[in-house]
Amino acid sequence: MKRTYADRAVSRSFIMMMASTALMITSTWAHAQASPSPGSHQLTRAEVMHELEELEAAGYNPSVGDDPNYPADIQEAERKVAAMHAAQQNASVDGQPAMQSVPAMPTQ
């Protein structure tokens, strides 16, 4: 059976509608992924540099090339910095002077 011009036009319009819908869905998803979550802000360069300084003070060395301990060493430094921040927060709530250095953590 031979397709008529009207059938081909309907098929083309259906395909264009589906393509437009797919494009709209993917662009909406991409925008949602790129948008910051409510209540958060984009970090400034100074904040990132401060965080890196804290991690380095806690023992992380970003200049090590192909580090076989990569995930573990930065996670350990992040844990130490988080413990330091928690201690500072607790000290400020209790009215005690806040700690100014990284707390000593026992090595395993």
KAPEGI-V297209 format. One record per residue. N is the residue number from 1. RES is the residue in three letters. NEAR is the number of other ideal C-beta (glycine too) atoms within 12 Angstrom. Layout:
# KAPEGI-V297209
N/RES/NEAR  N/RES/NEAR
This chain:
# KAPEGI-V297209
1/MET/4  2/LYS/6  3/ARG/11  4/THR/10  5/TYR/10  6/ALA/10  7/ASP/13  8/ARG/13  9/ALA/13  10/VAL/14  11/SER/15  12/ARG/15  13/SER/14  14/PHE/14  15/ILE/14  16/MET/14  17/MET/14  18/MET/14  19/ALA/14  20/SER/14  21/THR/14  22/ALA/14  23/LEU/14  24/MET/14  25/ILE/14  26/THR/14  27/SER/14  28/THR/14  29/TRP/13  30/ALA/12  31/HIS/12  32/ALA/12  33/GLN/11  34/ALA/11  35/SER/12  36/PRO/12  37/SER/10  38/PRO/6  39/GLY/5  40/SER/8  41/HIS/9  42/GLN/11  43/LEU/13  44/THR/10  45/ARG/10  46/ALA/10  47/GLU/13  48/VAL/13  49/MET/14  50/HIS/16  51/GLU/23  52/LEU/22  53/GLU/17  54/GLU/27  55/LEU/26  56/GLU/22  57/ALA/19  58/ALA/28  59/GLY/26  60/TYR/28  61/ASN/18  62/PRO/17  63/SER/9  64/VAL/14  65/GLY/8  66/ASP/7  67/ASP/14  68/PRO/9  69/ASN/15  70/TYR/16  71/PRO/12  72/ALA/15  73/ASP/21  74/ILE/24  75/GLN/17  76/GLU/24  77/ALA/29  78/GLU/23  79/ARG/23  80/LYS/29  81/VAL/30  82/ALA/21  83/ALA/23  84/MET/27  85/HIS/22  86/ALA/17  87/ALA/24  88/GLN/22  89/GLN/15  90/ASN/17  91/ALA/17  92/SER/14  93/VAL/11  94/ASP/11  95/GLY/8  96/GLN/12  97/PRO/11  98/ALA/18  99/MET/20  100/GLN/12  101/SER/15  102/VAL/26  103/PRO/23  104/ALA/13  105/MET/17  106/PRO/8  107/THR/7  108/GLN/6
